[in-house]
């Protein structure tokens, strides 16, 4: 008879199965991504979203065509 039936099939380093390790890392990465997305959504909601940029210029200043032209010229010179 052969006594090899009682041996375990773990790796030589005594670690986990590679598939289990992959799924554990994927679960941790998904949890971190979920927390990050949740915090980002909460911050975006408290900052009044994208509406704050559409209703005025920088720091809420009035946005008139002269300022837009000046800003555009400055940015083009910068480029």
mmCIF file as gemmi writes it, N, C-alpha and C atoms, coordinates in Angstrom:
data_model
loop_
_atom_site.group_PDB
_atom_site.id
_atom_site.type_symbol
_atom_site.label_atom_id
_atom_site.label_alt_id
_atom_site.label_comp_id
_atom_site.label_asym_id
_atom_site.label_entity_id
_atom_site.label_seq_id
_atom_site.pdbx_PDB_ins_code
_atom_site.Cartn_x
_atom_site.Cartn_y
_atom_site.Cartn_z
_atom_site.occupancy
_atom_site.B_iso_or_equiv
_atom_site.pdbx_formal_charge
_atom_site.auth_seq_id
_atom_site.auth_asym_id
_atom_site.pdbx_PDB_model_num
ATOM 1 N N . UNK Axp A 1 ? 0.815 -1.175 0 1 0 ? 1 A 1
ATOM 2 C CA . UNK Axp A 1 ? 0 0 0 1 0 ? 1 A 1
ATOM 3 C C . UNK Axp A 1 ? 0.865 1.247 0 1 0 ? 1 A 1
ATOM 4 N N . UNK Axp A 2 ? 0.228 2.35 -0.407 1 0 ? 2 A 1
ATOM 5 C CA . UNK Axp A 2 ? 0.935 3.613 -0.527 1 0 ? 2 A 1
ATOM 6 C C . UNK Axp A 2 ? 0.448 4.58 0.554 1 0 ? 2 A 1
ATOM 7 N N . UNK Axp A 3 ? 1.35 5.235 1.253 1 0 ? 3 A 1
ATOM 8 C CA . UNK Axp A 3 ? 0.984 6.153 2.339 1 0 ? 3 A 1
ATOM 9 C C . UNK Axp A 3 ? 0.922 7.613 1.89 1 0 ? 3 A 1
ATOM 10 N N . UNK Axp A 4 ? 0.819 7.908 0.604 1 0 ? 4 A 1
ATOM 11 C CA . UNK Axp A 4 ? 0.793 9.285 0.131 1 0 ? 4 A 1
ATOM 12 C C . UNK Axp A 4 ? -0.597 9.9 0.203 1 0 ? 4 A 1
ATOM 13 N N . UNK Axp A 5 ? -1.624 9.15 0.514 1 0 ? 5 A 1
ATOM 14 C CA . UNK Axp A 5 ? -2.983 9.671 0.561 1 0 ? 5 A 1
ATOM 15 C C . UNK Axp A 5 ? -3.184 10.634 1.731 1 0 ? 5 A 1
ATOM 16 N N . UNK Axp A 6 ? -2.391 10.553 2.779 1 0 ? 6 A 1
ATOM 17 C CA . UNK Axp A 6 ? -2.557 11.396 3.953 1 0 ? 6 A 1
ATOM 18 C C . UNK Axp A 6 ? -1.816 12.729 3.873 1 0 ? 6 A 1
ATOM 19 N N . UNK Axp A 7 ? -1.053 12.966 2.83 1 0 ? 7 A 1
ATOM 20 C CA . UNK Axp A 7 ? -0.292 14.219 2.743 1 0 ? 7 A 1
ATOM 21 C C . UNK Axp A 7 ? -1.182 15.334 2.219 1 0 ? 7 A 1
ATOM 22 N N . UNK Axp A 8 ? -0.876 16.544 2.626 1 0 ? 8 A 1
ATOM 23 C CA . UNK Axp A 8 ? -1.662 17.684 2.151 1 0 ? 8 A 1
ATOM 24 C C . UNK Axp A 8 ? -1.065 18.204 0.846 1 0 ? 8 A 1
ATOM 25 N N . UNK Axp A 9 ? -1.848 19.03 0.157 1 0 ? 9 A 1
ATOM 26 C CA . UNK Axp A 9 ? -1.42 19.531 -1.14 1 0 ? 9 A 1
ATOM 27 C C . UNK Axp A 9 ? -1.063 21.017 -1.078 1 0 ? 9 A 1
ATOM 28 N N . UNK Axp A 10 ? -0.529 21.488 0.057 1 0 ? 10 A 1
ATOM 29 C CA . UNK Axp A 10 ? -0.131 22.887 0.159 1 0 ? 10 A 1
ATOM 30 C C . UNK Axp A 10 ? 1.193 23.092 -0.549 1 0 ? 10 A 1
ATOM 31 N N . UNK Axp A 11 ? 1.502 24.35 -0.795 1 0 ? 11 A 1
ATOM 32 C CA . UNK Axp A 11 ? 2.748 24.647 -1.501 1 0 ? 11 A 1
ATOM 33 C C . UNK Axp A 11 ? 3.942 24.438 -0.581 1 0 ? 11 A 1
ATOM 34 N N . UNK Axp A 12 ? 5.109 24.465 -1.143 1 0 ? 12 A 1
ATOM 35 C CA . UNK Axp A 12 ? 6.326 24.21 -0.39 1 0 ? 12 A 1
ATOM 36 C C . UNK Axp A 12 ? 6.577 25.299 0.653 1 0 ? 12 A 1
ATOM 37 N N . UNK Axp A 13 ? 6.119 26.512 0.406 1 0 ? 13 A 1
ATOM 38 C CA . UNK Axp A 13 ? 6.348 27.603 1.353 1 0 ? 13 A 1
ATOM 39 C C . UNK Axp A 13 ? 5.326 27.61 2.48 1 0 ? 13 A 1
ATOM 40 N N . UNK Axp A 14 ? 4.339 26.743 2.434 1 0 ? 14 A 1
ATOM 41 C CA . UNK Axp A 14 ? 3.329 26.665 3.476 1 0 ? 14 A 1
ATOM 42 C C . UNK Axp A 14 ? 2.277 27.75 3.351 1 0 ? 14 A 1
ATOM 43 N N . UNK Axp A 15 ? 2.2 28.423 2.207 1 0 ? 15 A 1
ATOM 44 C CA . UNK Axp A 15 ? 1.244 29.511 2.012 1 0 ? 15 A 1
ATOM 45 C C . UNK Axp A 15 ? -0.111 29.004 1.572 1 0 ? 15 A 1
ATOM 46 N N . UNK Axp A 16 ? -0.956 29.96 1.23 1 0 ? 16 A 1
ATOM 47 C CA . UNK Axp A 16 ? -2.301 29.635 0.787 1 0 ? 16 A 1
ATOM 48 C C . UNK Axp A 16 ? -2.297 29.25 -0.688 1 0 ? 16 A 1
ATOM 49 N N . UNK Axp A 17 ? -3.431 28.792 -1.127 1 0 ? 17 A 1
ATOM 50 C CA . UNK Axp A 17 ? -3.619 28.485 -2.536 1 0 ? 17 A 1
ATOM 51 C C . UNK Axp A 17 ? -3.632 29.805 -3.305 1 0 ? 17 A 1
ATOM 52 N N . UNK Axp A 18 ? -2.995 29.892 -4.478 1 0 ? 18 A 1
ATOM 53 C CA . UNK Axp A 18 ? -2.917 31.164 -5.211 1 0 ? 18 A 1
ATOM 54 C C . UNK Axp A 18 ? -4.278 31.766 -5.55 1 0 ? 18 A 1
ATOM 55 N N . UNK Axp A 19 ? -5.267 30.932 -5.834 1 0 ? 19 A 1
ATOM 56 C CA . UNK Axp A 19 ? -6.583 31.456 -6.181 1 0 ? 19 A 1
ATOM 57 C C . UNK Axp A 19 ? -7.223 32.138 -4.976 1 0 ? 19 A 1
ATOM 58 N N . UNK Axp A 20 ? -7.093 31.556 -3.797 1 0 ? 20 A 1
ATOM 59 C CA . UNK Axp A 20 ? -7.655 32.149 -2.582 1 0 ? 20 A 1
ATOM 60 C C . UNK Axp A 20 ? -6.956 33.478 -2.276 1 0 ? 20 A 1
ATOM 61 N N . UNK Axp A 21 ? -5.646 33.514 -2.471 1 0 ? 21 A 1
ATOM 62 C CA . UNK Axp A 21 ? -4.892 34.744 -2.233 1 0 ? 21 A 1
ATOM 63 C C . UNK Axp A 21 ? -5.343 35.842 -3.191 1 0 ? 21 A 1
ATOM 64 N N . UNK Axp A 22 ? -5.582 35.499 -4.455 1 0 ? 22 A 1
ATOM 65 C CA . UNK Axp A 22 ? -6.045 36.463 -5.446 1 0 ? 22 A 1
ATOM 66 C C . UNK Axp A 22 ? -7.4 37.037 -5.055 1 0 ? 22 A 1
ATOM 67 N N . UNK Axp A 23 ? -8.343 36.168 -4.679 1 0 ? 23 A 1
ATOM 68 C CA . UNK Axp A 23 ? -9.676 36.64 -4.328 1 0 ? 23 A 1
ATOM 69 C C . UNK Axp A 23 ? -9.657 37.466 -3.044 1 0 ? 23 A 1
ATOM 70 N N . UNK Axp A 24 ? -8.786 37.142 -2.12 1 0 ? 24 A 1
ATOM 71 C CA . UNK Axp A 24 ? -8.681 37.949 -0.897 1 0 ? 24 A 1
ATOM 72 C C . UNK Axp A 24 ? -8.149 39.336 -1.239 1 0 ? 24 A 1
ATOM 73 N N . UNK Axp A 25 ? -7.129 39.411 -2.084 1 0 ? 25 A 1
ATOM 74 C CA . UNK Axp A 25 ? -6.596 40.712 -2.49 1 0 ? 25 A 1
ATOM 75 C C . UNK Axp A 25 ? -7.622 41.497 -3.297 1 0 ? 25 A 1
ATOM 76 N N . UNK Axp A 26 ? -8.375 40.831 -4.164 1 0 ? 26 A 1
ATOM 77 C CA . UNK Axp A 26 ? -9.409 41.503 -4.949 1 0 ? 26 A 1
ATOM 78 C C . UNK Axp A 26 ? -10.508 42.044 -4.037 1 0 ? 26 A 1
ATOM 79 N N . UNK Axp A 27 ? -10.861 41.303 -2.995 1 0 ? 27 A 1
ATOM 80 C CA . UNK Axp A 27 ? -11.891 41.765 -2.058 1 0 ? 27 A 1
ATOM 81 C C . UNK Axp A 27 ? -11.404 42.985 -1.285 1 0 ? 27 A 1
ATOM 82 N N . UNK Axp A 28 ? -10.155 42.978 -0.864 1 0 ? 28 A 1
ATOM 83 C CA . UNK Axp A 28 ? -9.6 44.13 -0.15 1 0 ? 28 A 1
ATOM 84 C C . UNK Axp A 28 ? -9.552 45.339 -1.071 1 0 ? 28 A 1
ATOM 85 N N . UNK Axp A 29 ? -9.126 45.145 -2.315 1 0 ? 29 A 1
ATOM 86 C CA . UNK Axp A 29 ? -9.072 46.253 -3.274 1 0 ? 29 A 1
ATOM 87 C C . UNK Axp A 29 ? -10.466 46.799 -3.559 1 0 ? 29 A 1
ATOM 88 N N . UNK Axp A 30 ? -11.459 45.939 -3.678 1 0 ? 30 A 1
ATOM 89 C CA . UNK Axp A 30 ? -12.832 46.388 -3.918 1 0 ? 30 A 1
ATOM 90 C C . UNK Axp A 30 ? -13.368 47.158 -2.716 1 0 ? 30 A 1
ATOM 91 N N . UNK Axp A 31 ? -13.037 46.722 -1.516 1 0 ? 31 A 1
ATOM 92 C CA . UNK Axp A 31 ? -13.488 47.434 -0.32 1 0 ? 31 A 1
ATOM 93 C C . UNK Axp A 31 ? -12.855 48.818 -0.247 1 0 ? 31 A 1
ATOM 94 N N . UNK Axp A 32 ? -11.567 48.916 -0.537 1 0 ? 32 A 1
ATOM 95 C CA . UNK Axp A 32 ? -10.89 50.211 -0.528 1 0 ? 32 A 1
ATOM 96 C C . UNK Axp A 32 ? -11.476 51.125 -1.596 1 0 ? 32 A 1
ATOM 97 N N . UNK Axp A 33 ? -11.734 50.593 -2.784 1 0 ? 33 A 1
ATOM 98 C CA . UNK Axp A 33 ? -12.33 51.393 -3.858 1 0 ? 33 A 1
ATOM 99 C C . UNK Axp A 33 ? -13.729 51.862 -3.475 1 0 ? 33 A 1
ATOM 100 N N . UNK Axp A 34 ? -14.496 51.017 -2.814 1 0 ? 34 A 1
ATOM 101 C CA . UNK Axp A 34 ? -15.843 51.397 -2.393 1 0 ? 34 A 1
ATOM 102 C C . UNK Axp A 34 ? -15.826 52.505 -1.357 1 0 ? 34 A 1
ATOM 103 N N . UNK Axp A 35 ? -14.935 52.405 -0.396 1 0 ? 35 A 1
ATOM 104 C CA . UNK Axp A 35 ? -14.83 53.451 0.625 1 0 ? 35 A 1
ATOM 105 C C . UNK Axp A 35 ? -14.373 54.759 -0.011 1 0 ? 35 A 1
ATOM 106 N N . UNK Axp A 36 ? -13.402 54.687 -0.904 1 0 ? 36 A 1
ATOM 107 C CA . UNK Axp A 36 ? -12.904 55.884 -1.577 1 0 ? 36 A 1
ATOM 108 C C . UNK Axp A 36 ? -14.002 56.535 -2.415 1 0 ? 36 A 1
ATOM 109 N N . UNK Axp A 37 ? -14.749 55.748 -3.155 1 0 ? 37 A 1
ATOM 110 C CA . UNK Axp A 37 ? -15.842 56.29 -3.968 1 0 ? 37 A 1
ATOM 111 C C . UNK Axp A 37 ? -16.923 56.902 -3.085 1 0 ? 37 A 1
ATOM 112 N N . UNK Axp A 38 ? -17.241 56.255 -1.988 1 0 ? 38 A 1
ATOM 113 C CA . UNK Axp A 38 ? -18.243 56.793 -1.07 1 0 ? 38 A 1
ATOM 114 C C . UNK Axp A 38 ? -17.817 58.125 -0.48 1 0 ? 38 A 1
ATOM 115 N N . UNK Axp A 39 ? -16.56 58.227 -0.072 1 0 ? 39 A 1
ATOM 116 C CA . UNK Axp A 39 ? -16.063 59.493 0.463 1 0 ? 39 A 1
ATOM 117 C C . UNK Axp A 39 ? -16.037 60.572 -0.619 1 0 ? 39 A 1
ATOM 118 N N . UNK Axp A 40 ? -15.656 60.195 -1.831 1 0 ? 40 A 1
ATOM 119 C CA . UNK Axp A 40 ? -15.631 61.165 -2.923 1 0 ? 40 A 1
ATOM 120 C C . UNK Axp A 40 ? -17.009 61.698 -3.242 1 0 ? 40 A 1
ATOM 121 N N . UNK Axp A 41 ? -18 60.837 -3.234 1 0 ? 41 A 1
ATOM 122 C CA . UNK Axp A 41 ? -19.378 61.27 -3.498 1 0 ? 41 A 1
ATOM 123 C C . UNK Axp A 41 ? -19.86 62.194 -2.386 1 0 ? 41 A 1
ATOM 124 N N . UNK Axp A 42 ? -19.514 61.864 -1.146 1 0 ? 42 A 1
ATOM 125 C CA . UNK Axp A 42 ? -19.93 62.705 -0.024 1 0 ? 42 A 1
ATOM 126 C C . UNK Axp A 42 ? -19.27 64.083 -0.096 1 0 ? 42 A 1
ATOM 127 N N . UNK Axp A 43 ? -17.995 64.137 -0.423 1 0 ? 43 A 1
ATOM 128 C CA . UNK Axp A 43 ? -17.296 65.416 -0.55 1 0 ? 43 A 1
ATOM 129 C C . UNK Axp A 43 ? -17.882 66.216 -1.701 1 0 ? 43 A 1
ATOM 130 N N . UNK Axp A 44 ? -18.159 65.569 -2.817 1 0 ? 44 A 1
ATOM 131 C CA . UNK Axp A 44 ? -18.744 66.246 -3.972 1 0 ? 44 A 1
ATOM 132 C C . UNK Axp A 44 ? -20.118 66.819 -3.626 1 0 ? 44 A 1
ATOM 133 N N . UNK Axp A 45 ? -20.897 66.095 -2.845 1 0 ? 45 A 1
ATOM 134 C CA . UNK Axp A 45 ? -22.225 66.564 -2.464 1 0 ? 45 A 1
ATOM 135 C C . UNK Axp A 45 ? -22.141 67.776 -1.539 1 0 ? 45 A 1
ATOM 136 N N . UNK Axp A 46 ? -21.174 67.784 -0.623 1 0 ? 46 A 1
ATOM 137 C CA . UNK Axp A 46 ? -21.028 68.908 0.294 1 0 ? 46 A 1
ATOM 138 C C . UNK Axp A 46 ? -20.445 70.132 -0.389 1 0 ? 46 A 1
ATOM 139 N N . UNK Axp A 47 ? -19.736 69.957 -1.489 1 0 ? 47 A 1
ATOM 140 C CA . UNK Axp A 47 ? -19.109 71.078 -2.184 1 0 ? 47 A 1
ATOM 141 C C . UNK Axp A 47 ? -20.055 71.715 -3.191 1 0 ? 47 A 1
ATOM 142 N N . UNK Axp A 48 ? -21.308 71.342 -3.2 1 0 ? 48 A 1
ATOM 143 C CA . UNK Axp A 48 ? -22.322 71.861 -4.111 1 0 ? 48 A 1
ATOM 144 C C . UNK Axp A 48 ? -22.095 71.394 -5.541 1 0 ? 48 A 1
ATOM 145 N N . UNK Axp A 49 ? -21.361 70.34 -5.707 1 0 ? 49 A 1
ATOM 146 C CA . UNK Axp A 49 ? -21.2 69.696 -7.008 1 0 ? 49 A 1
ATOM 147 C C . UNK Axp A 49 ? -20.619 70.585 -8.075 1 0 ? 49 A 1
ATOM 148 N N . UNK Axp A 50 ? -20.997 70.319 -9.301 1 0 ? 50 A 1
ATOM 149 C CA . UNK Axp A 50 ? -20.479 71.061 -10.444 1 0 ? 50 A 1
ATOM 150 C C . UNK Axp A 50 ? -21.207 72.385 -10.627 1 0 ? 50 A 1
ATOM 151 N N . UNK Axp A 51 ? -22.317 72.595 -9.91 1 0 ? 51 A 1
ATOM 152 C CA . UNK Axp A 51 ? -23.073 73.834 -10.077 1 0 ? 51 A 1
ATOM 153 C C . UNK Axp A 51 ? -22.269 75.054 -9.671 1 0 ? 51 A 1
ATOM 154 N N . UNK Axp A 52 ? -21.363 74.902 -8.711 1 0 ? 52 A 1
ATOM 155 C CA . UNK Axp A 52 ? -20.606 76.061 -8.247 1 0 ? 52 A 1
ATOM 156 C C . UNK Axp A 52 ? -19.707 76.619 -9.34 1 0 ? 52 A 1
ATOM 157 N N . UNK Axp A 53 ? -19.288 75.806 -10.3 1 0 ? 53 A 1
ATOM 158 C CA . UNK Axp A 53 ? -18.422 76.291 -11.374 1 0 ? 53 A 1
ATOM 159 C C . UNK Axp A 53 ? -19.228 76.903 -12.514 1 0 ? 53 A 1
ATOM 160 N N . UNK Axp A 54 ? -20.481 76.532 -12.675 1 0 ? 54 A 1
ATOM 161 C CA . UNK Axp A 54 ? -21.273 77.039 -13.795 1 0 ? 54 A 1
ATOM 162 C C . UNK Axp A 54 ? -21.88 78.403 -13.53 1 0 ? 54 A 1
ATOM 163 N N . UNK Axp A 55 ? -22.005 78.791 -12.268 1 0 ? 55 A 1
ATOM 164 C CA . UNK Axp A 55 ? -22.724 80.019 -11.946 1 0 ? 55 A 1
ATOM 165 C C . UNK Axp A 55 ? -21.815 81.212 -11.709 1 0 ? 55 A 1
ATOM 166 N N . UNK Axp A 56 ? -20.583 81.118 -12.072 1 0 ? 56 A 1
ATOM 167 C CA . UNK Axp A 56 ? -19.709 82.26 -11.879 1 0 ? 56 A 1
ATOM 168 C C . UNK Axp A 56 ? -18.288 81.915 -12.258 1 0 ? 56 A 1
ATOM 169 N N . UNK Axp A 57 ? -17.46 82.914 -12.157 1 0 ? 57 A 1
ATOM 170 C CA . UNK Axp A 57 ? -16.059 82.726 -12.479 1 0 ? 57 A 1
ATOM 171 C C . UNK Axp A 57 ? -15.296 82.221 -11.278 1 0 ? 57 A 1
ATOM 172 N N . UNK Axp A 58 ? -14.03 82.532 -11.264 1 0 ? 58 A 1
ATOM 173 C CA . UNK Axp A 58 ? -13.149 82.094 -10.19 1 0 ? 58 A 1
ATOM 174 C C . UNK Axp A 58 ? -13.561 82.758 -8.88 1 0 ? 58 A 1
ATOM 175 N N . UNK Axp A 59 ? -13.743 81.99 -7.847 1 0 ? 59 A 1
ATOM 176 C CA . UNK Axp A 59 ? -14.158 82.438 -6.522 1 0 ? 59 A 1
ATOM 177 C C . UNK Axp A 59 ? -15.484 83.188 -6.545 1 0 ? 59 A 1
ATOM 178 N N . UNK Axp A 60 ? -16.361 82.861 -7.473 1 0 ? 60 A 1
ATOM 179 C CA . UNK Axp A 60 ? -17.69 83.436 -7.519 1 0 ? 60 A 1
ATOM 180 C C . UNK Axp A 60 ? -17.765 84.805 -8.168 1 0 ? 60 A 1
ATOM 181 N N . UNK Axp A 61 ? -16.701 85.24 -8.806 1 0 ? 61 A 1
ATOM 182 C CA . UNK Axp A 61 ? -16.713 86.556 -9.452 1 0 ? 61 A 1
ATOM 183 C C . UNK Axp A 61 ? -17.615 86.515 -10.67 1 0 ? 61 A 1
ATOM 184 N N . UNK Axp A 62 ? -18.079 87.7 -11.068 1 0 ? 62 A 1
ATOM 185 C CA . UNK Axp A 62 ? -18.922 87.794 -12.258 1 0 ? 62 A 1
ATOM 186 C C . UNK Axp A 62 ? -18.094 87.438 -13.483 1 0 ? 62 A 1
ATOM 187 N N . UNK Axp A 63 ? -18.687 86.74 -14.412 1 0 ? 63 A 1
ATOM 188 C CA . UNK Axp A 63 ? -17.989 86.283 -15.606 1 0 ? 63 A 1
ATOM 189 C C . UNK Axp A 63 ? -18.498 87.079 -16.796 1 0 ? 63 A 1
ATOM 190 N N . UNK Axp A 64 ? -17.693 88.04 -17.236 1 0 ? 64 A 1
ATOM 191 C CA . UNK Axp A 64 ? -18.107 88.854 -18.378 1 0 ? 64 A 1
ATOM 192 C C . UNK Axp A 64 ? -17.211 88.544 -19.577 1 0 ? 64 A 1
ATOM 193 N N . UNK Axp A 65 ? -17.62 88.907 -20.779 1 0 ? 65 A 1
ATOM 194 C CA . UNK Axp A 65 ? -16.851 88.571 -21.981 1 0 ? 65 A 1
ATOM 195 C C . UNK Axp A 65 ? -15.431 89.137 -21.978 1 0 ? 65 A 1
ATOM 196 N N . UNK Axp A 66 ? -15.217 90.303 -21.373 1 0 ? 66 A 1
ATOM 197 C CA . UNK Axp A 66 ? -13.868 90.873 -21.33 1 0 ? 66 A 1
ATOM 198 C C . UNK Axp A 66 ? -12.93 89.994 -20.503 1 0 ? 66 A 1
ATOM 199 N N . UNK Axp A 67 ? -13.43 89.475 -19.378 1 0 ? 67 A 1
ATOM 200 C CA . UNK Axp A 67 ? -12.6 88.586 -18.555 1 0 ? 67 A 1
ATOM 201 C C . UNK Axp A 67 ? -12.296 87.29 -19.283 1 0 ? 67 A 1
ATOM 202 N N . UNK Axp A 68 ? -13.278 86.792 -20.02 1 0 ? 68 A 1
ATOM 203 C CA . UNK Axp A 68 ? -13.074 85.547 -20.77 1 0 ? 68 A 1
ATOM 204 C C . UNK Axp A 68 ? -12.004 85.76 -21.835 1 0 ? 68 A 1
ATOM 205 N N . UNK Axp A 69 ? -12.067 86.886 -22.55 1 0 ? 69 A 1
ATOM 206 C CA . UNK Axp A 69 ? -11.06 87.176 -23.581 1 0 ? 69 A 1
ATOM 207 C C . UNK Axp A 69 ? -9.674 87.33 -22.965 1 0 ? 69 A 1
ATOM 208 N N . UNK Axp A 70 ? -9.591 88.029 -21.845 1 0 ? 70 A 1
ATOM 209 C CA . UNK Axp A 70 ? -8.301 88.22 -21.185 1 0 ? 70 A 1
ATOM 210 C C . UNK Axp A 70 ? -7.727 86.884 -20.722 1 0 ? 70 A 1
ATOM 211 N N . UNK Axp A 71 ? -8.568 86.068 -20.142 1 0 ? 71 A 1
ATOM 212 C CA . UNK Axp A 71 ? -8.114 84.756 -19.671 1 0 ? 71 A 1
ATOM 213 C C . UNK Axp A 71 ? -7.672 83.876 -20.838 1 0 ? 71 A 1
ATOM 214 N N . UNK Axp A 72 ? -8.417 83.901 -21.917 1 0 ? 72 A 1
ATOM 215 C CA . UNK Axp A 72 ? -8.074 83.108 -23.089 1 0 ? 72 A 1
ATOM 216 C C . UNK Axp A 72 ? -6.745 83.557 -23.682 1 0 ? 72 A 1
ATOM 217 N N . UNK Axp A 73 ? -6.549 84.875 -23.792 1 0 ? 73 A 1
ATOM 218 C CA . UNK Axp A 73 ? -5.284 85.385 -24.317 1 0 ? 73 A 1
ATOM 219 C C . UNK Axp A 73 ? -4.108 84.972 -23.415 1 0 ? 73 A 1
ATOM 220 N N . UNK Axp A 74 ? -4.282 85.074 -22.112 1 0 ? 74 A 1
ATOM 221 C CA . UNK Axp A 74 ? -3.217 84.714 -21.189 1 0 ? 74 A 1
ATOM 222 C C . UNK Axp A 74 ? -2.874 83.224 -21.308 1 0 ? 74 A 1
ATOM 223 N N . UNK Axp A 75 ? -3.891 82.377 -21.411 1 0 ? 75 A 1
ATOM 224 C CA . UNK Axp A 75 ? -3.65 80.943 -21.536 1 0 ? 75 A 1
ATOM 225 C C . UNK Axp A 75 ? -2.972 80.592 -22.858 1 0 ? 75 A 1
ATOM 226 N N . UNK Axp A 76 ? -3.368 81.259 -23.932 1 0 ? 76 A 1
ATOM 227 C CA . UNK Axp A 76 ? -2.727 81.005 -25.226 1 0 ? 76 A 1
ATOM 228 C C . UNK Axp A 76 ? -1.276 81.454 -25.226 1 0 ? 76 A 1
ATOM 229 N N . UNK Axp A 77 ? -0.976 82.598 -24.572 1 0 ? 77 A 1
ATOM 230 C CA . UNK Axp A 77 ? 0.419 83.032 -24.461 1 0 ? 77 A 1
ATOM 231 C C . UNK Axp A 77 ? 1.221 82.045 -23.631 1 0 ? 77 A 1
ATOM 232 N N . UNK Axp A 78 ? 0.594 81.5 -22.632 1 0 ? 78 A 1
ATOM 233 C CA . UNK Axp A 78 ? 1.271 80.517 -21.777 1 0 ? 78 A 1
ATOM 234 C C . UNK Axp A 78 ? 1.628 79.254 -22.564 1 0 ? 78 A 1
ATOM 235 N N . UNK Axp A 79 ? 0.732 78.861 -23.429 1 0 ? 79 A 1
ATOM 236 C CA . UNK Axp A 79 ? 0.991 77.674 -24.251 1 0 ? 79 A 1
ATOM 237 C C . UNK Axp A 79 ? 2.118 77.953 -25.218 1 0 ? 79 A 1
